[in-house]
């Protein structure tokens, strides 16, 4: 290999190295720029997710409170129903006693 060929090969290698370096720089620069925009979008999404989680937590608390209130109402209504049924049973028993008493009075009289 003579001196001219060596200079040409060296020039080609240097030009390829420069081109590859420039291309790598452009790719890295583009990735950084897009990741910066993506970071803003990710920050916005993270904030929206945080707000959605807070809303969900508040909804769960509300549901638990409402469920406890409904259970209390059901228990209270059940107690009132049992009391009403017991009162009705007593009234029926008393009515039967009154009928029997009236029938005995008519039979004697």
C-alpha positions, 0 to 999 in steps of 0.5 A, spaced: 500 500 500 503 506 497 502 513 501 496 515 496 492 509 498 493 510 505 491 517 505 485 515 501 483 510 506 484 514 512 480 519 509 474 515 508 475 512 515 475 519 518 469 521 514 465 514 516 467 516 523 465 523 523 458 521 519 457 515 524 458 520 530 454 525 527 448 520 526 449 518 533 449 525 536 442 526 532 439 520 534 441 521 542 438 529 541 432 527 538 431 521 544 432 527 549 427 532 546 422 527 545 423 524 552 422 531 555 416 532 552 414 525 554 416 527 561 411 533 561 406 528 559 408 523 564 407 528 569 400 530 567 398 523 567 401 521 574 397 527 577 391 525 573 392 518 576 393 521 583 387 525 583 383 519 580 386 515 586 383 520 591 376 520 588 376 513 588 378 513 596 373 518 597 368 514 594 370 507 597 369 511 604 362 514 602 360 507 600 362 504 607 359 509 610 352 508 606 353 501 607 353 502 615 347 506 615 343 501 611 345 496 615 343 500 621 336 501 618 335 494 616 336 492 623 332 497 626 326 496 621 327 488 623 326 490 630 320 494 629 317 488 625 318 483 630 315 488 635 309 489 630 308 482 629 309 480 637 303 486 638 299 483 633 300 476 636 298 479 642 292 482 639 289 476 636 290 472 642 286 477 646 281 478 640 280 470 641 279 471 648 274 476 647 270 472 642 270 466 647 268 470 653 262 473 648 260 466 646 260 464 653 256 470 655 251 468 650 251 461 651 249 462 659 244 468 657 
